[in-house]
Amino acid sequence: MKRLSFARMRHSLYVMAFAFALSAPAWAQDGALELAQARQAVDKATQADADQYAPDLIGLARQGLEQAQRAAGDRRERKNAPALALRATVDADLARARSEEATATAQLQLRRNETISVLTLATLLALPTLALAADNPMVGQLSQRLLSIQANPDTAELGAFERMQAQQAIATLEKAKRRDQELATYLAERRVEIAETAVRAALAAREVDRLERTRSDLLIEASRRDAARARQEAEQLRMQAQMQAEEAERLRQAAEAETLARQDAENALTSVAGKQQQRLSSAQQNAAKLAREEAELVSGQKLPGSKFDGRGEVFTFAGDAFAAGASNLSGGARNQAKALAEYVNIGKKGRIRIEAYDSANGVGQKRAEALRDALVSAGVASSRIQVAGKKAASTRARSAEVVIAP
């Protein structure tokens, strides 16, 4: 009978120990996972420049990690290692979030100094409402802070992962037993603060992107206005030159009876016309320069080299525009053709003549046609383009020319 009673008592003790192990929170059973998570969180915070933007928090996290590691190596203190590691994890996560917020805020301030236009950002995506626990005031306060984030249309879709972690921490706090309340409260408060910080950082990053787009739009608009003003000035000079030419013709006819007077008048008018033509040519080249800049800005590509001669404006494609003996455009030549098409459409130029070169029969013609097709696909009317193949060697400096008539 005594032996049977002892066996029953030992069985009861085993059952009680097993039940206690099951009732213990996850962080009190095994600390290896928590230590790994804490190390990872500290590393991420360090990479995010937490030493610069949140030195107190990252220091607290490192101190907590060291304490957790020492506890894990001590048999008597090993049971405290998971809780210490969890504290270090949330401290490191908060340090990283504050560092990211500070970085985003600095970028936002920089973009605000570069642009003056402000647009309103709003998104209308709702998340499920958080439940407030009436029996724990801290649960209600933390839940209300999360609710204020999702109730705001500007922040409802931001920081989703951090808010999910905060909701899980609040749920753990609500279910935590009295002996676990202190740690659960600390973790929940940190997670909510991490979520709020992440939302602020996301808002700042969104504002940075918006201001960058606004700045690009303003630069494009300014370039277009400059090009339009230059074209208007060129047109005015052209009309003035035409009027002066008509007046010169009238004076020439009036002085036709007297040879010497006619010669003097013609010399004077020739001088005036030459100066006016120089001014007109300078204005046209200025307009062309602005149009080239606008075309490169809009298309995002570089134009080929160009010059002015008696034929008009001549764009030269280098020898690497085509493979040896082939008629297919290279990738770089296609990008140049895209920019050239944008330039032609902006300036409303005259007719276009394409001349391509190769010593083999028919290759020059095919190259000219390939270049024409690239311009047409980029928006140039095919009726404006003439092509011609030249049986001449393609050099490193020239494989094709695009001549735009004035």
C-alpha positions as MATLAB code, in Angstrom:
seq = 'MKRLSFARMRHSLYVMAFAFALSAPAWAQDGALELAQARQAVDKATQADADQYAPDLIGLARQGLEQAQRAAGDRRERKNAPALALRATVDADLARARSEEATATAQLQLRRNETISVLTLATLLALPTLALAADNPMVGQLSQRLLSIQANPDTAELGAFERMQAQQAIATLEKAKRRDQELATYLAERRVEIAETAVRAALAAREVDRLERTRSDLLIEASRRDAARARQEAEQLRMQAQMQAEEAERLRQAAEAETLARQDAENALTSVAGKQQQRLSSAQQNAAKLAREEAELVSGQKLPGSKFDGRGEVFTFAGDAFAAGASNLSGGARNQAKALAEYVNIGKKGRIRIEAYDSANGVGQKRAEALRDALVSAGVASSRIQVAGKKAASTRARSAEVVIAP';
ca = [
       0.000    0.000    0.000;
       2.776    2.477    0.770;
       4.449    1.794   -2.591;
       1.152    2.359   -4.413;
       0.549    5.703   -2.664;
       4.013    6.940   -3.574;
       3.461    6.062   -7.243;
       0.215    7.938   -7.306;
       1.814   11.002   -5.722;
       4.672   10.959   -8.258;
       2.171   10.691  -11.111;
       0.288   13.701   -9.741;
       3.485   15.731   -9.598;
       4.251   14.920  -13.253;
       0.773   16.000  -14.298;
       1.094   19.308  -12.407;
       4.505   20.037  -13.959;
       3.216   19.316  -17.456;
       0.200   21.571  -16.916;
       2.425   24.396  -15.682;
       4.623   24.059  -18.776;
       1.603   24.298  -21.024;
       0.270   27.364  -19.200;
       3.577   29.238  -19.434;
       3.812   31.889  -22.192;
       5.798   31.156  -25.363;
       8.716   33.338  -24.324;
       9.205   31.352  -21.055;
       9.616   27.943  -22.751;
      12.589   28.345  -25.112;
      14.835   31.384  -25.489;
      16.840   30.425  -28.593;
      14.315   31.879  -31.053;
      13.925   35.094  -29.049;
      17.706   35.574  -28.878;
      18.011   35.115  -32.649;
      15.207   37.610  -33.250;
      16.829   40.117  -30.899;
      20.208   39.839  -32.660;
      18.531   40.323  -36.043;
      16.572   43.348  -34.798;
      19.745   44.969  -33.378;
      21.610   44.348  -36.661;
      18.797   45.922  -38.719;
      18.644   48.954  -36.430;
      22.422   49.393  -36.697;
      22.232   49.251  -40.509;
      19.485   51.922  -40.398;
      21.894   54.359  -38.616;
      20.148   54.025  -35.253;
      23.407   55.064  -33.552;
      22.914   58.490  -35.151;
      19.146   58.948  -34.947;
      18.155   56.873  -31.872;
      21.318   56.296  -29.788;
      19.480   55.847  -26.477;
      17.136   53.188  -27.825;
      19.795   51.208  -29.690;
      21.987   51.342  -26.596;
      19.104   50.040  -24.486;
      18.495   47.252  -27.030;
      22.160   46.193  -27.046;
      22.261   46.217  -23.268;
      19.115   44.068  -23.162;
      20.588   41.645  -25.706;
      23.771   41.279  -23.643;
      21.704   40.607  -20.519;
      19.642   38.003  -22.381;
      22.789   36.277  -23.673;
      24.321   36.189  -20.197;
      21.078   34.825  -18.763;
      20.913   32.126  -21.440;
      24.363   30.935  -20.421;
      23.501   30.824  -16.712;
      21.407   27.838  -15.598;
      19.827   29.779  -12.739;
      18.938   32.834  -14.905;
      18.072   30.950  -18.109;
      14.332   31.282  -17.554;
      14.639   35.099  -17.806;
      16.471   35.023  -21.157;
      13.357   34.965  -23.433;
      11.734   37.968  -21.736;
      14.979   39.963  -21.849;
      15.413   39.087  -25.526;
      11.868   40.212  -26.353;
      12.481   43.567  -24.659;
      15.680   43.997  -26.669;
      13.815   43.124  -29.887;
      11.103   45.770  -29.516;
      13.646   48.385  -28.392;
      15.729   47.687  -31.508;
      12.660   47.742  -33.771;
      11.621   51.107  -32.347;
      15.149   52.471  -32.840;
      15.089   51.330  -36.475;
      11.643   52.869  -37.038;
      12.756   56.206  -35.593;
      15.880   56.165  -37.752;
      13.816   55.511  -40.882;
      11.438   58.294  -39.864;
      14.317   60.736  -39.388;
      15.824   59.808  -42.763;
      12.504   60.199  -44.564;
      11.845   63.511  -42.811;
      15.233   64.846  -43.923;
      14.522   63.855  -47.525;
      11.107   65.473  -47.297;
      12.597   68.763  -46.101;
      15.099   68.680  -48.965;
      12.361   68.214  -51.579;
      10.237   70.954  -50.014;
      13.110   73.384  -50.481;
      13.335   72.469  -54.188;
       9.672   72.902  -55.132;
       6.840   75.289  -54.295;
       3.834   73.274  -55.453;
       1.914   71.262  -52.870;
      -0.693   68.635  -53.804;
      -3.086   66.797  -51.477;
      -2.563   63.082  -50.952;
      -5.566   61.009  -49.850;
      -6.369   57.319  -49.963;
      -9.634   55.704  -48.880;
      -8.817   52.153  -47.845;
     -10.374   51.029  -44.562;
      -9.177   48.233  -42.290;
     -11.266   46.275  -39.792;
     -11.960   48.178  -36.572;
      -9.941   47.200  -33.516;
     -11.797   45.836  -30.546;
     -11.291   47.675  -27.271;
     -10.949   45.653  -24.109;
     -12.967   47.131  -21.264;
     -11.346   45.109  -18.497;
      -7.795   46.445  -19.130;
      -7.449   50.241  -19.564;
      -4.025   49.875  -21.187;
      -5.472   47.579  -23.856;
      -8.122   50.201  -24.599;
      -5.610   53.056  -24.791;
      -3.249   51.198  -27.113;
      -6.105   49.977  -29.297;
      -7.423   53.538  -29.584;
      -4.020   54.721  -30.822;
      -4.078   52.104  -33.569;
      -7.696   52.963  -34.362;
      -6.776   56.616  -34.896;
      -4.250   55.509  -37.554;
      -6.706   53.421  -39.555;
      -9.499   56.017  -39.158;
      -7.388   58.601  -41.006;
      -7.697   58.139  -44.810;
      -4.123   59.386  -45.249;
      -2.643   56.682  -42.995;
      -5.140   53.808  -43.220;
      -3.004   51.795  -45.636;
       0.440   52.636  -44.198;
       2.552   50.560  -41.819;
       0.367   47.466  -42.247;
       3.013   45.015  -41.000;
       3.941   47.111  -37.956;
       0.266   47.636  -37.064;
      -0.346   43.894  -37.355;
       2.511   43.265  -34.917;
       1.019   45.884  -32.572;
      -2.428   44.247  -32.747;
      -0.889   40.879  -31.910;
       0.975   42.410  -28.966;
      -2.255   44.029  -27.685;
      -4.080   40.711  -28.013;
      -1.300   39.013  -26.045;
      -1.554   41.720  -23.360;
      -5.311   41.257  -23.108;
      -4.896   37.497  -22.530;
      -1.751   37.693  -20.392;
      -1.816   36.405  -16.837;
      -0.925   38.644  -13.943;
       2.669   37.435  -13.699;
       3.186   38.266  -17.397;
       1.425   41.670  -17.381;
       4.570   43.806  -17.012;
       6.422   42.276  -19.964;
       3.295   42.091  -22.138;
       2.513   45.759  -21.422;
       6.066   46.814  -22.296;
       5.992   44.863  -25.555;
       2.565   46.193  -26.553;
       3.505   49.831  -25.848;
       6.690   49.480  -27.886;
       4.890   47.815  -30.799;
       2.247   50.557  -30.940;
       4.943   53.247  -30.877;
       6.806   51.373  -33.640;
       3.620   51.327  -35.745;
       3.051   55.069  -35.231;
       6.664   55.838  -36.130;
       6.509   53.641  -39.240;
       3.348   55.439  -40.390;
       5.002   58.846  -39.982;
       8.058   57.643  -41.919;
       5.851   56.296  -44.724;
       3.983   59.603  -44.913;
       7.264   61.485  -45.212;
       8.528   59.120  -47.928;
       5.268   59.527  -49.844;
       5.613   63.311  -49.673;
       9.204   63.064  -50.945;
       8.044   61.084  -53.997;
       5.222   63.543  -54.689;
       7.514   66.562  -54.521;
      10.038   64.860  -56.798;
       7.346   64.268  -59.435;
       6.136   67.857  -59.097;
       9.680   69.164  -59.543;
      10.147   67.121  -62.738;
       6.847   68.415  -64.140;
       7.873   71.997  -63.423;
      11.215   71.542  -65.163;
       9.524   70.129  -68.276;
       6.970   72.936  -68.328;
       9.689   75.589  -67.983;
      11.642   74.057  -70.868;
       8.539   74.036  -73.065;
       7.829   77.677  -72.326;
      11.405   78.679  -73.162;
      11.234   76.800  -76.464;
       7.890   78.412  -77.354;
       9.253   81.871  -76.582;
      12.328   81.241  -78.733;
      10.149   80.051  -81.638;
       8.007   83.175  -81.314;
      11.075   85.413  -81.420;
      12.370   83.566  -84.490;
       9.031   84.061  -86.249;
       9.059   87.772  -85.463;
      12.559   88.117  -86.873;
      11.534   86.194  -89.987;
       8.616   88.560  -90.576;
      10.871   91.553  -90.060;
      13.371   90.138  -92.550;
      10.588   89.572  -95.076;
       9.306   93.113  -94.682;
      12.803   94.507  -95.113;
      13.339   92.376  -98.208;
      10.124   93.724  -99.734;
      11.171   97.260  -98.945;
      14.563   96.624 -100.517;
      12.918   95.417 -103.710;
      10.743   98.537 -103.873;
      13.770  100.794 -103.445;
      15.689   98.861 -106.086;
      12.908   99.305 -108.630;
      12.593  103.007 -107.782;
      16.358  103.531 -108.323;
      16.487  101.494 -111.526;
      16.833  104.621 -113.714;
      20.111  105.623 -112.167;
      22.787  102.921 -112.140;
      25.031  104.417 -109.501;
      22.173  105.092 -107.108;
      20.841  101.595 -107.682;
      24.229  100.074 -106.864;
      24.574  102.159 -103.693;
      21.088  101.146 -102.581;
      21.726   97.471 -103.301;
      25.003   97.530 -101.372;
      23.320   99.132  -98.377;
      20.434   96.708  -98.460;
      22.747   93.746  -98.868;
      24.598   94.774  -95.730;
      21.357   95.174  -93.800;
      20.026   91.860  -95.076;
      23.268   90.103  -94.125;
      23.126   91.373  -90.569;
      19.459   90.502  -90.311;
      20.133   87.039  -91.685;
      22.837   86.535  -89.075;
      20.385   87.509  -86.348;
      17.748   85.218  -87.829;
      20.210   82.340  -88.068;
      21.302   82.896  -84.463;
      17.689   82.914  -83.278;
      16.915   79.748  -85.249;
      19.930   77.975  -83.773;
      18.888   79.082  -80.294;
      15.377   77.747  -80.910;
      16.856   74.483  -82.193;
      19.044   74.186  -79.090;
      16.065   74.628  -76.776;
      14.031   72.168  -78.845;
      16.869   69.623  -78.567;
      16.970   70.033  -74.802;
      13.197   69.620  -74.573;
      13.249   66.543  -76.816;
      15.971   64.886  -74.718;
      14.156   65.749  -71.485;
      10.782   64.425  -72.688;
      12.119   61.275  -74.389;
      14.775   60.550  -71.766;
      17.320   59.838  -74.550;
      20.229   61.672  -76.205;
      20.080   63.068  -79.741;
      22.823   62.210  -82.248;
      25.335   64.899  -83.133;
      24.156   67.610  -85.520;
      25.364   70.542  -87.631;
      23.920   73.172  -89.979;
      24.918   73.385  -93.632;
      23.352   74.376  -96.947;
      20.956   71.434  -96.822;
      19.574   72.349  -93.384;
      20.171   70.710  -90.001;
      22.045   67.400  -90.367;
      21.991   64.687  -87.649;
      24.738   62.066  -88.008;
      24.422   58.494  -86.714;
      27.806   56.951  -85.864;
      29.161   53.698  -87.257;
      27.923   51.647  -84.265;
      24.302   52.439  -85.183;
      24.329   49.268  -87.332;
      26.215   46.010  -87.057;
      28.769   45.341  -89.791;
      26.954   44.436  -93.021;
      23.536   44.499  -91.266;
      20.589   46.871  -91.538;
      19.068   46.485  -88.067;
      19.396   49.454  -85.722;
      21.326   48.953  -82.501;
      19.673   49.692  -79.147;
      21.532   52.984  -78.800;
      20.532   54.067  -82.309;
      16.879   53.286  -81.572;
      17.019   55.507  -78.486;
      18.588   58.302  -80.566;
      15.841   57.880  -83.182;
      13.213   58.200  -80.456;
      14.735   61.487  -79.257;
      15.062   62.700  -82.880;
      11.364   61.998  -83.526;
      10.439   64.029  -80.449;
      12.662   66.890  -81.698;
      11.088   66.855  -85.176;
       7.552   66.929  -83.757;
       8.347   69.716  -81.280;
       9.855   72.056  -83.839;
       7.325   71.296  -86.617;
      10.250   71.061  -89.035;
      10.116   70.683  -92.825;
      10.751   67.596  -94.900;
      13.226   64.940  -93.800;
      15.759   63.090  -95.961;
      17.560   59.992  -94.693;
      20.816   58.901  -96.354;
      22.487   55.666  -95.193;
      25.851   54.273  -96.303;
      27.400   50.857  -96.908;
      29.723   49.453  -99.548;
      27.513   46.381 -100.151;
      24.688   46.543 -102.681;
      21.299   47.351 -101.146;
      22.479   47.562  -97.529;
      22.510   51.370  -97.514;
      18.899   51.472  -98.740;
      17.778   48.965  -96.088;
      19.513   50.950  -93.377;
      17.778   54.143  -94.488;
      14.427   52.344  -94.455;
      15.079   50.907  -90.973;
      15.858   54.382  -89.654;
      12.710   55.746  -91.344;
      10.588   53.010  -89.698;
      12.031   53.900  -86.283;
      11.079   57.569  -86.750;
       7.581   56.686  -87.963;
       6.983   54.350  -85.012;
       8.010   57.219  -82.716;
       5.341   59.517  -84.165;
       6.787   61.174  -87.308;
       4.497   61.222  -90.350;
       5.874   58.933  -93.066;
       4.815   61.413  -95.784;
       7.505   63.833  -94.572;
      10.380   61.371  -94.991;
      12.470   60.479  -98.048;
      15.086   57.708  -97.935;
      18.155   57.044 -100.066;
      20.829   54.366  -99.861;
      24.394   55.348 -100.737;
      26.909   52.787 -101.959;
      29.803   54.150  -99.985;
      31.790   52.855  -97.063;
      30.267   53.286  -93.625;
      32.840   54.835  -91.324;
      33.218   54.863  -87.577;
      31.969   58.442  -87.492;
      29.115   58.097  -89.990;
      26.739   55.327  -91.033;
      23.652   57.450  -91.762;
      22.546   61.090  -91.934;
      19.130   62.618  -91.284;
      18.743   65.991  -93.051;
      15.931   68.258  -91.841;
      15.091   71.001  -94.314;
      14.666   74.512  -92.876;
];
